[in-house]
Amino acid sequence: PERIAKTGFRFQFPDLLPALDDLLS
Protein backbone atom coordinates (compact mmCIF):
# COMPACT_ATOMS: atom_id res chain seq x y z
CA PRO A 1 0.00 0.00 0.00
CA GLU A 2 2.79 2.41 0.86
CA ARG A 3 4.40 1.90 -2.53
CA ILE A 4 1.16 2.68 -4.35
CA ALA A 5 0.52 5.76 -2.25
CA LYS A 6 4.07 6.98 -2.67
CA THR A 7 3.79 6.55 -6.46
CA GLY A 8 0.45 8.37 -6.56
CA PHE A 9 1.78 11.25 -4.52
CA ARG A 10 4.89 11.34 -6.69
CA PHE A 11 2.74 12.13 -9.74
CA GLN A 12 0.40 14.53 -7.97
CA PHE A 13 2.97 16.27 -5.78
CA PRO A 14 6.45 15.88 -7.33
CA ASP A 15 7.68 18.90 -5.35
CA LEU A 16 6.64 17.27 -2.08
CA LEU A 17 8.29 13.96 -2.94
CA PRO A 18 11.25 14.53 -0.54
CA ALA A 19 8.90 15.49 2.30
CA LEU A 20 6.56 12.57 1.64
CA ASP A 21 9.51 10.23 1.38
CA ASP A 22 10.61 11.41 4.82
CA LEU A 23 7.13 10.88 6.28
CA LEU A 24 6.56 7.49 4.69
CA SER A 25 10.02 6.15 5.40
C-alpha positions as CSV (number, residue, x, y, z in Angstrom):
1,P,0.0,0.0,0.0
2,E,2.8,2.4,0.9
3,R,4.4,1.9,-2.5
4,I,1.2,2.7,-4.3
5,A,0.5,5.8,-2.2
6,K,4.1,7.0,-2.7
7,T,3.8,6.5,-6.5
8,G,0.4,8.4,-6.6
9,F,1.8,11.3,-4.5
10,R,4.9,11.3,-6.7
11,F,2.7,12.1,-9.7
12,Q,0.4,14.5,-8.0
13,F,3.0,16.3,-5.8
14,P,6.4,15.9,-7.3
15,D,7.7,18.9,-5.4
16,L,6.6,17.3,-2.1
17,L,8.3,14.0,-2.9
18,P,11.2,14.5,-0.5
19,A,8.9,15.5,2.3
20,L,6.6,12.6,1.6
21,D,9.5,10.2,1.4
22,D,10.6,11.4,4.8
23,L,7.1,10.9,6.3
24,L,6.6,7.5,4.7
25,S,10.0,6.2,5.4
